[in-house]
Each structure stands twice: as C-alpha cells, then as structure tokens.
Amino acid sequence: MSTEKILAQAEFNRSVRTYWLLSGIVLCVVTIVGILVLPIWLIVGNYFTERYLRNMKCVLTEKSLKVSRGILVRQEQSVPLDKITDLALIEGPIMRYLNLQALKIETAGQSGAGALVQLVGIVDARKFRDAVLTQRDLISNHQSSTPEAISAGPPQNDQVLLGEIRDALIRIERKLPEA
C-alpha cells in the first residue's frame, strides 16, 4: 500500500444511480431487443448501480490521482499528476437536472481516443478538479526547480539555439565523405 499523503477524496452524489438507470432505460428503448430486457433492467439495475457506486473511489494524493471502480471486474488506476493534460467538466441536460457533472481526465501519452478516466457524479466536481490542478501545478513547479533544471540555466534565445544547430550541422557535413 502506498504511503502517500491523501489530500482529497471524492464523494459521489447518489443521484448518479438515477442517471445510470435512465441511461440503461434509453439504451433498452432504442434497441428492439432491449425493450424485452427493460423490465429485467428495472429490477436488476437498482442492485448493480448501488454496488457500482459503493465500489467507486477517487483519491487525490501528493503525486497521483487514484481511481478504483467496478463490480465483477474491479479496475484500479493510478494517474500520475504530472501526466494529466486536461480535466474537463461535462454536463448534459439530464446531468444538470440531476445536479451531476462528469470529470474527464486525459493524460500525456494516452493511447486511443477519449478519456483515460471519466467519473460521473463527484460532489462539487469543480472544487475537486481545482484541487487536482493545483496539486499538479505544485508538482510541475517543484520539478522545474530541481537542481538539474536550475543548473541548466534559463532557456536560450531561439535565434542563438538555431545558430548552434546550424553550426553543428555544418561540422557534421564537413566530416561526411563526398558522394
């Protein structure tokens, strides 16, 4: 188990169960076969949405965002804060009616389209997002003030850097045999 200090823990709005149930109902109604499954979904959906909600956790630590969820297949993800590129808030009309927001987490180097993690129903999602972004910025600022970054000195002027690259290429060309 990690010994990282927990800075914030997301709490989930119970209305998210209604949102999930409505999503399942819409899916059942849209598909012809789903209409036959709709009564089963109404009975079983309550049980599964409750279990899923109980298993959802999102914790902000000093260096990462830890997310766990799932019923049959449990999934745990640890997203390093310095890899997070975007935290988007999403609110559809039904979500606004139920006072819900989705937090969409995207990272650098993530493969495929879409979000790495999307969490629906975090209570005060804006405040949680701001806490994550603040901690990410603290880590980024700390890493850029490490001894290695400081010894590298301030970034060079683009013209000077391009001149150095040009000179290096000329030296390389001189060493290449004539073709």
MODELLER restraints for C-alpha pairs under 7 A, 6 or more apart:
rsr = mdl.restraints
at = mdl.atoms
rsr.add(forms.Gaussian(group=physical.xy_distance, feature=features.Distance(at['CA:4:A'], at['CA:61:A']), mean=6.03, stdev=0.5))
rsr.add(forms.Gaussian(group=physical.xy_distance, feature=features.Distance(at['CA:4:A'], at['CA:62:A']), mean=6.31, stdev=0.5))
rsr.add(forms.Gaussian(group=physical.xy_distance, feature=features.Distance(at['CA:5:A'], at['CA:61:A']), mean=5.59, stdev=0.5))
rsr.add(forms.Gaussian(group=physical.xy_distance, feature=features.Distance(at['CA:5:A'], at['CA:62:A']), mean=6.02, stdev=0.5))
rsr.add(forms.Gaussian(group=physical.xy_distance, feature=features.Distance(at['CA:6:A'], at['CA:59:A']), mean=6.86, stdev=0.5))
rsr.add(forms.Gaussian(group=physical.xy_distance, feature=features.Distance(at['CA:6:A'], at['CA:60:A']), mean=5.98, stdev=0.5))
rsr.add(forms.Gaussian(group=physical.xy_distance, feature=features.Distance(at['CA:6:A'], at['CA:61:A']), mean=4.44, stdev=0.5))
rsr.add(forms.Gaussian(group=physical.xy_distance, feature=features.Distance(at['CA:6:A'], at['CA:62:A']), mean=6.81, stdev=0.5))
rsr.add(forms.Gaussian(group=physical.xy_distance, feature=features.Distance(at['CA:7:A'], at['CA:60:A']), mean=5.54, stdev=0.5))
rsr.add(forms.Gaussian(group=physical.xy_distance, feature=features.Distance(at['CA:7:A'], at['CA:61:A']), mean=5.25, stdev=0.5))
rsr.add(forms.Gaussian(group=physical.xy_distance, feature=features.Distance(at['CA:7:A'], at['CA:62:A']), mean=6.67, stdev=0.5))
rsr.add(forms.Gaussian(group=physical.xy_distance, feature=features.Distance(at['CA:8:A'], at['CA:59:A']), mean=5.97, stdev=0.5))
rsr.add(forms.Gaussian(group=physical.xy_distance, feature=features.Distance(at['CA:8:A'], at['CA:60:A']), mean=5.05, stdev=0.5))
rsr.add(forms.Gaussian(group=physical.xy_distance, feature=features.Distance(at['CA:9:A'], at['CA:58:A']), mean=5.95, stdev=0.5))
rsr.add(forms.Gaussian(group=physical.xy_distance, feature=features.Distance(at['CA:9:A'], at['CA:59:A']), mean=4.43, stdev=0.5))
rsr.add(forms.Gaussian(group=physical.xy_distance, feature=features.Distance(at['CA:9:A'], at['CA:60:A']), mean=6.07, stdev=0.5))
rsr.add(forms.Gaussian(group=physical.xy_distance, feature=features.Distance(at['CA:10:A'], at['CA:57:A']), mean=6.91, stdev=0.5))
rsr.add(forms.Gaussian(group=physical.xy_distance, feature=features.Distance(at['CA:10:A'], at['CA:58:A']), mean=5.32, stdev=0.5))
rsr.add(forms.Gaussian(group=physical.xy_distance, feature=features.Distance(at['CA:10:A'], at['CA:59:A']), mean=6.23, stdev=0.5))
rsr.add(forms.Gaussian(group=physical.xy_distance, feature=features.Distance(at['CA:10:A'], at['CA:122:A']), mean=6.10, stdev=0.5))
rsr.add(forms.Gaussian(group=physical.xy_distance, feature=features.Distance(at['CA:11:A'], at['CA:122:A']), mean=5.69, stdev=0.5))
rsr.add(forms.Gaussian(group=physical.xy_distance, feature=features.Distance(at['CA:11:A'], at['CA:123:A']), mean=5.55, stdev=0.5))
rsr.add(forms.Gaussian(group=physical.xy_distance, feature=features.Distance(at['CA:12:A'], at['CA:121:A']), mean=5.24, stdev=0.5))
rsr.add(forms.Gaussian(group=physical.xy_distance, feature=features.Distance(at['CA:12:A'], at['CA:122:A']), mean=4.48, stdev=0.5))
rsr.add(forms.Gaussian(group=physical.xy_distance, feature=features.Distance(at['CA:12:A'], at['CA:123:A']), mean=5.42, stdev=0.5))
rsr.add(forms.Gaussian(group=physical.xy_distance, feature=features.Distance(at['CA:13:A'], at['CA:121:A']), mean=5.16, stdev=0.5))
rsr.add(forms.Gaussian(group=physical.xy_distance, feature=features.Distance(at['CA:13:A'], at['CA:122:A']), mean=6.04, stdev=0.5))
rsr.add(forms.Gaussian(group=physical.xy_distance, feature=features.Distance(at['CA:13:A'], at['CA:123:A']), mean=5.50, stdev=0.5))
rsr.add(forms.Gaussian(group=physical.xy_distance, feature=features.Distance(at['CA:15:A'], at['CA:98:A']), mean=6.24, stdev=0.5))
rsr.add(forms.Gaussian(group=physical.xy_distance, feature=features.Distance(at['CA:16:A'], at['CA:100:A']), mean=7.00, stdev=0.5))
rsr.add(forms.Gaussian(group=physical.xy_distance, feature=features.Distance(at['CA:16:A'], at['CA:120:A']), mean=6.90, stdev=0.5))
rsr.add(forms.Gaussian(group=physical.xy_distance, feature=features.Distance(at['CA:16:A'], at['CA:121:A']), mean=5.35, stdev=0.5))
rsr.add(forms.Gaussian(group=physical.xy_distance, feature=features.Distance(at['CA:17:A'], at['CA:49:A']), mean=5.60, stdev=0.5))
rsr.add(forms.Gaussian(group=physical.xy_distance, feature=features.Distance(at['CA:17:A'], at['CA:50:A']), mean=6.86, stdev=0.5))
rsr.add(forms.Gaussian(group=physical.xy_distance, feature=features.Distance(at['CA:21:A'], at['CA:45:A']), mean=6.38, stdev=0.5))
rsr.add(forms.Gaussian(group=physical.xy_distance, feature=features.Distance(at['CA:25:A'], at['CA:38:A']), mean=6.59, stdev=0.5))
rsr.add(forms.Gaussian(group=physical.xy_distance, feature=features.Distance(at['CA:28:A'], at['CA:34:A']), mean=3.83, stdev=0.5))
rsr.add(forms.Gaussian(group=physical.xy_distance, feature=features.Distance(at['CA:28:A'], at['CA:35:A']), mean=5.26, stdev=0.5))
rsr.add(forms.Gaussian(group=physical.xy_distance, feature=features.Distance(at['CA:28:A'], at['CA:37:A']), mean=6.81, stdev=0.5))
rsr.add(forms.Gaussian(group=physical.xy_distance, feature=features.Distance(at['CA:28:A'], at['CA:38:A']), mean=5.76, stdev=0.5))
rsr.add(forms.Gaussian(group=physical.xy_distance, feature=features.Distance(at['CA:29:A'], at['CA:35:A']), mean=5.29, stdev=0.5))
rsr.add(forms.Gaussian(group=physical.xy_distance, feature=features.Distance(at['CA:51:A'], at['CA:71:A']), mean=6.61, stdev=0.5))
rsr.add(forms.Gaussian(group=physical.xy_distance, feature=features.Distance(at['CA:52:A'], at['CA:69:A']), mean=6.83, stdev=0.5))
rsr.add(forms.Gaussian(group=physical.xy_distance, feature=features.Distance(at['CA:52:A'], at['CA:70:A']), mean=5.73, stdev=0.5))
rsr.add(forms.Gaussian(group=physical.xy_distance, feature=features.Distance(at['CA:52:A'], at['CA:71:A']), mean=5.63, stdev=0.5))
rsr.add(forms.Gaussian(group=physical.xy_distance, feature=features.Distance(at['CA:55:A'], at['CA:69:A']), mean=5.14, stdev=0.5))
rsr.add(forms.Gaussian(group=physical.xy_distance, feature=features.Distance(at['CA:55:A'], at['CA:70:A']), mean=6.20, stdev=0.5))
rsr.add(forms.Gaussian(group=physical.xy_distance, feature=features.Distance(at['CA:56:A'], at['CA:68:A']), mean=5.68, stdev=0.5))
rsr.add(forms.Gaussian(group=physical.xy_distance, feature=features.Distance(at['CA:56:A'], at['CA:69:A']), mean=4.35, stdev=0.5))
rsr.add(forms.Gaussian(group=physical.xy_distance, feature=features.Distance(at['CA:57:A'], at['CA:67:A']), mean=5.67, stdev=0.5))
rsr.add(forms.Gaussian(group=physical.xy_distance, feature=features.Distance(at['CA:57:A'], at['CA:68:A']), mean=5.21, stdev=0.5))
rsr.add(forms.Gaussian(group=physical.xy_distance, feature=features.Distance(at['CA:57:A'], at['CA:69:A']), mean=6.47, stdev=0.5))
rsr.add(forms.Gaussian(group=physical.xy_distance, feature=features.Distance(at['CA:58:A'], at['CA:66:A']), mean=5.60, stdev=0.5))
rsr.add(forms.Gaussian(group=physical.xy_distance, feature=features.Distance(at['CA:58:A'], at['CA:67:A']), mean=4.47, stdev=0.5))
rsr.add(forms.Gaussian(group=physical.xy_distance, feature=features.Distance(at['CA:58:A'], at['CA:68:A']), mean=6.56, stdev=0.5))
rsr.add(forms.Gaussian(group=physical.xy_distance, feature=features.Distance(at['CA:59:A'], at['CA:65:A']), mean=5.78, stdev=0.5))
rsr.add(forms.Gaussian(group=physical.xy_distance, feature=features.Distance(at['CA:59:A'], at['CA:66:A']), mean=5.13, stdev=0.5))
rsr.add(forms.Gaussian(group=physical.xy_distance, feature=features.Distance(at['CA:59:A'], at['CA:67:A']), mean=6.56, stdev=0.5))
rsr.add(forms.Gaussian(group=physical.xy_distance, feature=features.Distance(at['CA:60:A'], at['CA:66:A']), mean=6.44, stdev=0.5))
rsr.add(forms.Gaussian(group=physical.xy_distance, feature=features.Distance(at['CA:60:A'], at['CA:132:A']), mean=6.80, stdev=0.5))
rsr.add(forms.Gaussian(group=physical.xy_distance, feature=features.Distance(at['CA:62:A'], at['CA:135:A']), mean=6.99, stdev=0.5))
rsr.add(forms.Gaussian(group=physical.xy_distance, feature=features.Distance(at['CA:63:A'], at['CA:80:A']), mean=6.02, stdev=0.5))
rsr.add(forms.Gaussian(group=physical.xy_distance, feature=features.Distance(at['CA:63:A'], at['CA:81:A']), mean=5.72, stdev=0.5))
rsr.add(forms.Gaussian(group=physical.xy_distance, feature=features.Distance(at['CA:64:A'], at['CA:78:A']), mean=6.24, stdev=0.5))
rsr.add(forms.Gaussian(group=physical.xy_distance, feature=features.Distance(at['CA:64:A'], at['CA:79:A']), mean=5.34, stdev=0.5))
rsr.add(forms.Gaussian(group=physical.xy_distance, feature=features.Distance(at['CA:64:A'], at['CA:80:A']), mean=4.25, stdev=0.5))
rsr.add(forms.Gaussian(group=physical.xy_distance, feature=features.Distance(at['CA:64:A'], at['CA:81:A']), mean=4.84, stdev=0.5))
rsr.add(forms.Gaussian(group=physical.xy_distance, feature=features.Distance(at['CA:65:A'], at['CA:78:A']), mean=5.68, stdev=0.5))
rsr.add(forms.Gaussian(group=physical.xy_distance, feature=features.Distance(at['CA:65:A'], at['CA:79:A']), mean=5.05, stdev=0.5))
rsr.add(forms.Gaussian(group=physical.xy_distance, feature=features.Distance(at['CA:65:A'], at['CA:80:A']), mean=6.40, stdev=0.5))
rsr.add(forms.Gaussian(group=physical.xy_distance, feature=features.Distance(at['CA:65:A'], at['CA:81:A']), mean=6.56, stdev=0.5))
rsr.add(forms.Gaussian(group=physical.xy_distance, feature=features.Distance(at['CA:66:A'], at['CA:77:A']), mean=5.73, stdev=0.5))
rsr.add(forms.Gaussian(group=physical.xy_distance, feature=features.Distance(at['CA:66:A'], at['CA:78:A']), mean=4.41, stdev=0.5))
rsr.add(forms.Gaussian(group=physical.xy_distance, feature=features.Distance(at['CA:66:A'], at['CA:79:A']), mean=6.28, stdev=0.5))
rsr.add(forms.Gaussian(group=physical.xy_distance, feature=features.Distance(at['CA:67:A'], at['CA:76:A']), mean=5.65, stdev=0.5))
rsr.add(forms.Gaussian(group=physical.xy_distance, feature=features.Distance(at['CA:67:A'], at['CA:77:A']), mean=5.14, stdev=0.5))
rsr.add(forms.Gaussian(group=physical.xy_distance, feature=features.Distance(at['CA:67:A'], at['CA:78:A']), mean=6.35, stdev=0.5))
rsr.add(forms.Gaussian(group=physical.xy_distance, feature=features.Distance(at['CA:68:A'], at['CA:75:A']), mean=5.51, stdev=0.5))
rsr.add(forms.Gaussian(group=physical.xy_distance, feature=features.Distance(at['CA:68:A'], at['CA:76:A']), mean=4.22, stdev=0.5))
rsr.add(forms.Gaussian(group=physical.xy_distance, feature=features.Distance(at['CA:68:A'], at['CA:77:A']), mean=6.29, stdev=0.5))
rsr.add(forms.Gaussian(group=physical.xy_distance, feature=features.Distance(at['CA:69:A'], at['CA:75:A']), mean=5.47, stdev=0.5))
rsr.add(forms.Gaussian(group=physical.xy_distance, feature=features.Distance(at['CA:69:A'], at['CA:76:A']), mean=6.68, stdev=0.5))
rsr.add(forms.Gaussian(group=physical.xy_distance, feature=features.Distance(at['CA:81:A'], at['CA:136:A']), mean=5.10, stdev=0.5))
rsr.add(forms.Gaussian(group=physical.xy_distance, feature=features.Distance(at['CA:82:A'], at['CA:136:A']), mean=5.87, stdev=0.5))
rsr.add(forms.Gaussian(group=physical.xy_distance, feature=features.Distance(at['CA:82:A'], at['CA:139:A']), mean=6.80, stdev=0.5))
rsr.add(forms.Gaussian(group=physical.xy_distance, feature=features.Distance(at['CA:82:A'], at['CA:140:A']), mean=6.40, stdev=0.5))
rsr.add(forms.Gaussian(group=physical.xy_distance, feature=features.Distance(at['CA:83:A'], at['CA:107:A']), mean=5.25, stdev=0.5))
rsr.add(forms.Gaussian(group=physical.xy_distance, feature=features.Distance(at['CA:83:A'], at['CA:108:A']), mean=5.29, stdev=0.5))
rsr.add(forms.Gaussian(group=physical.xy_distance, feature=features.Distance(at['CA:84:A'], at['CA:106:A']), mean=5.92, stdev=0.5))
rsr.add(forms.Gaussian(group=physical.xy_distance, feature=features.Distance(at['CA:84:A'], at['CA:107:A']), mean=4.26, stdev=0.5))
rsr.add(forms.Gaussian(group=physical.xy_distance, feature=features.Distance(at['CA:84:A'], at['CA:108:A']), mean=6.28, stdev=0.5))
rsr.add(forms.Gaussian(group=physical.xy_distance, feature=features.Distance(at['CA:85:A'], at['CA:106:A']), mean=5.76, stdev=0.5))
rsr.add(forms.Gaussian(group=physical.xy_distance, feature=features.Distance(at['CA:85:A'], at['CA:107:A']), mean=4.94, stdev=0.5))
rsr.add(forms.Gaussian(group=physical.xy_distance, feature=features.Distance(at['CA:85:A'], at['CA:108:A']), mean=5.88, stdev=0.5))
rsr.add(forms.Gaussian(group=physical.xy_distance, feature=features.Distance(at['CA:86:A'], at['CA:105:A']), mean=5.99, stdev=0.5))
rsr.add(forms.Gaussian(group=physical.xy_distance, feature=features.Distance(at['CA:86:A'], at['CA:106:A']), mean=5.15, stdev=0.5))
rsr.add(forms.Gaussian(group=physical.xy_distance, feature=features.Distance(at['CA:86:A'], at['CA:107:A']), mean=6.80, stdev=0.5))
rsr.add(forms.Gaussian(group=physical.xy_distance, feature=features.Distance(at['CA:87:A'], at['CA:103:A']), mean=6.51, stdev=0.5))
rsr.add(forms.Gaussian(group=physical.xy_distance, feature=features.Distance(at['CA:87:A'], at['CA:104:A']), mean=5.54, stdev=0.5))
rsr.add(forms.Gaussian(group=physical.xy_distance, feature=features.Distance(at['CA:87:A'], at['CA:105:A']), mean=4.81, stdev=0.5))
rsr.add(forms.Gaussian(group=physical.xy_distance, feature=features.Distance(at['CA:87:A'], at['CA:106:A']), mean=6.50, stdev=0.5))
rsr.add(forms.Gaussian(group=physical.xy_distance, feature=features.Distance(at['CA:87:A'], at['CA:129:A']), mean=6.72, stdev=0.5))
rsr.add(forms.Gaussian(group=physical.xy_distance, feature=features.Distance(at['CA:88:A'], at['CA:103:A']), mean=5.72, stdev=0.5))
rsr.add(forms.Gaussian(group=physical.xy_distance, feature=features.Distance(at['CA:88:A'], at['CA:104:A']), mean=5.00, stdev=0.5))
rsr.add(forms.Gaussian(group=physical.xy_distance, feature=features.Distance(at['CA:88:A'], at['CA:105:A']), mean=6.70, stdev=0.5))
rsr.add(forms.Gaussian(group=physical.xy_distance, feature=features.Distance(at['CA:89:A'], at['CA:101:A']), mean=6.41, stdev=0.5))
rsr.add(forms.Gaussian(group=physical.xy_distance, feature=features.Distance(at['CA:89:A'], at['CA:102:A']), mean=5.61, stdev=0.5))
rsr.add(forms.Gaussian(group=physical.xy_distance, feature=features.Distance(at['CA:89:A'], at['CA:103:A']), mean=4.87, stdev=0.5))
rsr.add(forms.Gaussian(group=physical.xy_distance, feature=features.Distance(at['CA:89:A'], at['CA:104:A']), mean=6.36, stdev=0.5))
rsr.add(forms.Gaussian(group=physical.xy_distance, feature=features.Distance(at['CA:90:A'], at['CA:101:A']), mean=5.64, stdev=0.5))
rsr.add(forms.Gaussian(group=physical.xy_distance, feature=features.Distance(at['CA:90:A'], at['CA:102:A']), mean=4.95, stdev=0.5))
rsr.add(forms.Gaussian(group=physical.xy_distance, feature=features.Distance(at['CA:90:A'], at['CA:103:A']), mean=6.49, stdev=0.5))
rsr.add(forms.Gaussian(group=physical.xy_distance, feature=features.Distance(at['CA:91:A'], at['CA:100:A']), mean=6.98, stdev=0.5))
rsr.add(forms.Gaussian(group=physical.xy_distance, feature=features.Distance(at['CA:91:A'], at['CA:101:A']), mean=5.13, stdev=0.5))
rsr.add(forms.Gaussian(group=physical.xy_distance, feature=features.Distance(at['CA:91:A'], at['CA:102:A']), mean=6.56, stdev=0.5))
rsr.add(forms.Gaussian(group=physical.xy_distance, feature=features.Distance(at['CA:95:A'], at['CA:101:A']), mean=6.28, stdev=0.5))
rsr.add(forms.Gaussian(group=physical.xy_distance, feature=features.Distance(at['CA:100:A'], at['CA:121:A']), mean=5.16, stdev=0.5))
rsr.add(forms.Gaussian(group=physical.xy_distance, feature=features.Distance(at['CA:101:A'], at['CA:120:A']), mean=5.91, stdev=0.5))
rsr.add(forms.Gaussian(group=physical.xy_distance, feature=features.Distance(at['CA:101:A'], at['CA:121:A']), mean=5.61, stdev=0.5))
rsr.add(forms.Gaussian(group=physical.xy_distance, feature=features.Distance(at['CA:101:A'], at['CA:122:A']), mean=6.83, stdev=0.5))
rsr.add(forms.Gaussian(group=physical.xy_distance, feature=features.Distance(at['CA:101:A'], at['CA:125:A']), mean=6.60, stdev=0.5))
rsr.add(forms.Gaussian(group=physical.xy_distance, feature=features.Distance(at['CA:102:A'], at['CA:118:A']), mean=6.60, stdev=0.5))
rsr.add(forms.Gaussian(group=physical.xy_distance, feature=features.Distance(at['CA:102:A'], at['CA:119:A']), mean=5.42, stdev=0.5))
rsr.add(forms.Gaussian(group=physical.xy_distance, feature=features.Distance(at['CA:102:A'], at['CA:120:A']), mean=4.09, stdev=0.5))
rsr.add(forms.Gaussian(group=physical.xy_distance, feature=features.Distance(at['CA:102:A'], at['CA:121:A']), mean=6.16, stdev=0.5))
rsr.add(forms.Gaussian(group=physical.xy_distance, feature=features.Distance(at['CA:103:A'], at['CA:118:A']), mean=5.60, stdev=0.5))
rsr.add(forms.Gaussian(group=physical.xy_distance, feature=features.Distance(at['CA:103:A'], at['CA:119:A']), mean=5.19, stdev=0.5))
rsr.add(forms.Gaussian(group=physical.xy_distance, feature=features.Distance(at['CA:103:A'], at['CA:120:A']), mean=6.34, stdev=0.5))
rsr.add(forms.Gaussian(group=physical.xy_distance, feature=features.Distance(at['CA:103:A'], at['CA:125:A']), mean=6.92, stdev=0.5))
rsr.add(forms.Gaussian(group=physical.xy_distance, feature=features.Distance(at['CA:104:A'], at['CA:115:A']), mean=5.94, stdev=0.5))
rsr.add(forms.Gaussian(group=physical.xy_distance, feature=features.Distance(at['CA:104:A'], at['CA:117:A']), mean=6.01, stdev=0.5))
rsr.add(forms.Gaussian(group=physical.xy_distance, feature=features.Distance(at['CA:104:A'], at['CA:118:A']), mean=4.38, stdev=0.5))
rsr.add(forms.Gaussian(group=physical.xy_distance, feature=features.Distance(at['CA:104:A'], at['CA:119:A']), mean=6.54, stdev=0.5))
rsr.add(forms.Gaussian(group=physical.xy_distance, feature=features.Distance(at['CA:105:A'], at['CA:115:A']), mean=5.70, stdev=0.5))
rsr.add(forms.Gaussian(group=physical.xy_distance, feature=features.Distance(at['CA:105:A'], at['CA:116:A']), mean=5.87, stdev=0.5))
rsr.add(forms.Gaussian(group=physical.xy_distance, feature=features.Distance(at['CA:105:A'], at['CA:117:A']), mean=5.14, stdev=0.5))
rsr.add(forms.Gaussian(group=physical.xy_distance, feature=features.Distance(at['CA:105:A'], at['CA:118:A']), mean=6.09, stdev=0.5))
rsr.add(forms.Gaussian(group=physical.xy_distance, feature=features.Distance(at['CA:106:A'], at['CA:115:A']), mean=5.07, stdev=0.5))
rsr.add(forms.Gaussian(group=physical.xy_distance, feature=features.Distance(at['CA:106:A'], at['CA:116:A']), mean=5.37, stdev=0.5))
rsr.add(forms.Gaussian(group=physical.xy_distance, feature=features.Distance(at['CA:107:A'], at['CA:116:A']), mean=6.84, stdev=0.5))
rsr.add(forms.Gaussian(group=physical.xy_distance, feature=features.Distance(at['CA:110:A'], at['CA:116:A']), mean=6.95, stdev=0.5))
